[in-house]
Amino acid sequence: MEIKIFDVEYGFCALIISDNNRATLIDCGYNERTGFRPSNYIINSSLIGLENLIISYLGDENLADLPYLMNHSFQSQFPTNFLIKNPSINANNLPEIGIRNHARSGKINFLSFISNSYRAKIVNHRFGNISFAFFSNHYPNFLDYNNLSLVTFIYYFGIGIIFPGNLTQKGWYSLLENPSFRENLQRVNFFVVSNHGQASGYCQEVFDYCQPELIIISNKLNQPMPPEMKNRYINHAQGFKGLNGNQKLLTTREHGTIKISKPFAKKLQITTSIKYPNSR
């Protein structure tokens, strides 16, 4: 199994590859500087299928490659079995939510058009040896894109990783009321930070239940990590023995694409596309 958290300039993008070479894609942001788009990456890969497309955050940048991923040419090669998003969001309310969040209409209208073609709600899901758990706040209890993020937990033989979208503190507090959510937090050893490491996505109470080995932050070239936020997150990490000693935090801005790999019955490894970062 591999988890790749790509170095993107716009939005977020991660790819999870199972032992049978099928994939799950979380969001579809892109990198204009390098030319990276997930649709092109998948087409040029050795993957044999795209099991899930998970939409964690409804912002235009996170949906950037959606029309390409859903066009006939791509789908004829990599048919998507599940489109997974916040289950309280559907074709009827998506346009209104988009207006409330001042979104450009194109991507939201497209997601609205295709969303009812897929199974709407998956609480727990599995393919191969990878299992998923999903949590989200409900519309209309929340109206903003950030706190309607879909939180995804992924588990595989000693790996527990959380992808929280762009949750802010208010959204975290709401989900922490759910005992099942708190139980899943206790299984996490790799923590992908909400909202690209900005202060609005930080919730100290989350770490009452979660003591990760490694913190991972997807942030842009022009979006450095505020030093005070970096120190806060580092203080919550136990440290991963590997890479450069006891690593506690990785960012895509400094380390490029981050890959967590765990071949079946073999040792877990973490690699980065920039081996010797110089704080870009």
C-alpha positions in Angstrom: 0.0 0.0 0.0 1.1 3.5 -0.8 -0.1 6.9 0.3 1.1 9.9 -1.8 0.4 13.4 -0.6 1.2 15.5 -3.6 3.0 18.8 -3.7 0.2 21.0 -5.2 -0.1 24.8 -5.5 -3.9 24.8 -5.6 -6.1 22.8 -3.3 -5.2 19.4 -2.0 -4.5 16.0 -3.6 -3.6 12.6 -2.2 -3.6 9.1 -3.8 -3.9 5.8 -1.9 -2.8 2.7 -3.8 -3.9 -0.7 -2.7 -1.9 -4.0 -2.9 -3.9 -4.9 -6.0 -2.9 -1.6 -7.7 -6.3 0.0 -7.5 -6.5 3.6 -6.1 -8.5 6.1 -4.1 -8.0 9.8 -4.9 -8.7 12.4 -2.2 -9.5 15.8 -3.8 -8.0 16.8 -7.2 -5.9 19.9 -6.8 -3.1 20.7 -9.1 0.3 22.3 -9.5 0.6 24.8 -12.3 4.4 25.2 -11.7 5.2 21.5 -12.3 2.3 20.7 -14.6 0.9 18.1 -12.1 -2.7 17.1 -12.5 -4.1 13.9 -10.9 -5.9 12.9 -14.1 -2.6 12.9 -16.1 -0.7 11.2 -13.2 -3.2 8.4 -13.1 -3.3 8.0 -16.9 0.5 7.7 -17.0 0.6 5.3 -14.0 0.4 1.5 -13.9 -2.8 1.6 -11.9 -5.6 -0.7 -13.0 -8.6 1.2 -11.6 -9.9 4.1 -9.5 -12.0 2.7 -6.8 -13.0 5.9 -4.9 -12.9 9.6 -5.5 -13.3 11.3 -2.2 -14.2 15.0 -2.1 -13.1 16.3 1.3 -13.6 20.0 0.6 -15.9 21.8 -1.9 -13.6 24.7 -2.8 -12.9 25.2 -6.5 -9.2 24.5 -6.1 -9.9 21.1 -4.6 -12.3 20.3 -7.4 -10.0 21.6 -10.1 -9.4 18.4 -12.0 -12.9 16.9 -11.5 -14.2 17.5 -15.1 -11.1 15.7 -16.5 -11.5 12.8 -14.0 -15.1 12.4 -14.9 -15.0 12.8 -18.7 -15.7 9.9 -21.0 -12.1 9.3 -22.0 -10.8 9.0 -18.5 -13.7 7.0 -17.2 -13.4 4.5 -20.0 -9.9 3.6 -18.7 -10.5 4.2 -15.0 -14.2 3.9 -14.1 -14.8 5.4 -10.7 -16.9 3.1 -8.5 -17.6 5.5 -5.6 -17.8 9.3 -5.5 -17.7 10.0 -1.7 -18.5 13.3 -0.1 -20.4 14.8 2.9 -23.6 12.7 2.7 -25.7 15.7 3.8 -24.8 17.5 0.6 -26.7 16.6 -2.6 -27.7 17.8 -6.0 -30.6 19.8 -4.4 -28.6 21.8 -1.9 -25.2 22.1 -3.6 -26.1 25.2 -5.7 -27.3 27.0 -2.6 -24.2 26.0 -0.6 -22.1 27.3 -3.4 -23.9 30.7 -3.4 -23.5 31.0 0.4 -19.7 30.4 0.0 -19.3 32.7 -3.0 -18.1 29.9 -5.2 -17.7 30.1 -8.9 -20.6 28.1 -10.3 -18.8 25.8 -12.8 -17.3 23.1 -10.6 -20.1 23.1 -8.0 -22.7 22.8 -10.8 -20.7 19.9 -12.3 -20.5 18.1 -9.0 -24.2 18.7 -8.5 -24.9 17.2 -11.9 -22.9 14.0 -11.3 -23.4 13.5 -7.5 -26.7 11.7 -7.6 -25.2 9.1 -10.0 -23.2 7.7 -7.2 -24.0 6.1 -3.9 -24.6 9.0 -1.5 -23.6 7.7 1.9 -20.8 5.3 3.0 -20.1 5.3 6.7 -17.5 2.6 6.6 -15.9 1.2 3.5 -13.3 -1.2 2.5 -11.3 -2.4 -0.5 -8.5 -4.9 -0.4 -6.8 -4.7 2.9 -7.5 -0.9 3.3 -10.4 0.2 5.4 -12.1 3.7 5.6 -14.2 5.5 8.1 -15.9 8.8 7.3 -17.3 11.6 9.4 -18.8 15.0 8.6 -20.9 17.8 10.1 -24.3 18.2 8.6 -25.9 20.8 6.4 -27.8 22.9 7.3 -26.3 22.8 10.9 -23.2 24.1 9.1 -23.2 26.3 6.1 -19.6 27.0 5.3 -17.3 24.8 3.1 -14.7 24.4 5.8 -16.9 22.8 8.4 -18.8 20.7 5.8 -15.5 19.0 5.1 -15.6 15.2 4.9 -13.1 13.7 7.4 -11.5 10.4 6.2 -9.7 7.9 8.3 -7.7 5.2 6.5 -6.2 2.1 8.1 -3.8 -0.5 6.8 -1.6 -2.9 9.0 -0.1 -0.4 11.4 -1.1 2.7 9.5 -3.8 5.0 10.7 -4.0 8.3 8.9 -6.6 11.2 9.0 -7.4 13.6 6.2 -9.6 16.3 7.8 -10.2 18.6 4.8 -10.4 22.2 5.9 -12.1 21.9 9.2 -11.9 24.8 11.6 -12.1 24.7 15.4 -15.9 25.0 15.4 -16.2 21.9 13.1 -13.7 19.9 15.1 -15.6 20.6 18.4 -18.8 19.4 16.8 -17.2 16.1 15.6 -15.5 15.5 18.9 -18.9 15.1 20.5 -19.2 11.8 18.6 -17.6 8.9 20.6 -16.9 7.0 17.4 -14.9 9.9 16.0 -12.9 10.1 19.2 -12.2 6.4 19.0 -10.9 6.7 15.4 -8.6 9.6 16.5 -7.0 7.3 19.0 -5.9 5.0 16.1 -4.2 7.7 14.2 -0.4 7.7 13.9 -0.1 10.0 10.8 -2.0 13.3 11.1 -2.6 15.4 8.0 -3.2 18.9 9.2 -6.5 20.7 8.4 -6.6 23.9 6.3 -3.0 23.7 5.1 -1.6 24.4 8.6 -3.2 27.8 9.1 -4.3 28.7 12.6 -8.0 28.4 11.8 -7.7 24.7 11.4 -5.9 24.0 14.7 -7.8 22.5 17.6 -5.8 21.6 20.6 -8.5 19.3 22.1 -8.1 16.9 19.1 -4.7 15.9 20.6 -6.3 14.8 23.9 -7.3 11.7 21.9 -4.7 11.6 19.2 -0.9 11.2 19.7 0.5 10.8 16.2 4.0 9.8 15.3 4.2 12.3 12.4 2.4 15.5 11.4 2.0 16.1 7.6 1.1 19.5 6.1 0.1 20.2 2.5 0.9 23.9 2.0 1.7 25.9 -1.1 4.9 27.4 -2.3 3.6 30.9 -1.4 2.0 29.7 1.9 4.7 29.1 4.5 3.9 27.6 7.8 3.6 30.2 10.6 6.4 29.4 13.0 4.1 29.4 16.0 1.8 26.9 14.3 4.7 24.6 13.3 5.8 24.5 16.9 2.3 23.7 18.2 2.0 20.7 15.9 5.6 19.5 16.5 4.8 19.5 20.2 1.9 17.0 19.5 4.1 14.5 17.5 5.8 11.5 19.0 8.3 11.3 16.2 8.8 8.8 13.4 12.0 6.9 13.4 13.3 7.1 9.9 14.0 9.8 7.3 16.3 12.2 9.2 16.3 10.6 12.6 13.2 11.2 14.7 11.1 13.2 12.3 8.0 15.0 13.7 6.7 17.1 10.9 6.8 17.2 7.1 5.4 19.8 4.7 4.9 19.7 1.0 6.3 23.2 0.7 9.7 22.1 2.2 9.8 18.4 1.3 7.7 18.1 -1.9 5.5 15.1 -2.5 5.3 12.8 0.6 5.0 9.1 0.2 4.1 6.6 2.9 4.7 3.0 1.7 4.0 -0.3 3.4 4.5 -3.3 1.1 2.5 -6.3 2.4 4.4 -7.9 5.3 7.3 -5.5 4.9 8.6 -2.5 6.8 6.8 0.9 6.6 8.8 3.6 4.8 8.4 7.4 4.3 10.1 9.2 1.4 9.9 12.7 0.0 10.6 14.1 -3.4 12.9 16.7 -1.9 15.5 14.9 0.1 17.4 17.9 1.4 14.9 20.7 1.9 16.2 24.3 2.1 12.9 25.9 3.2 11.7 27.1 -0.2 
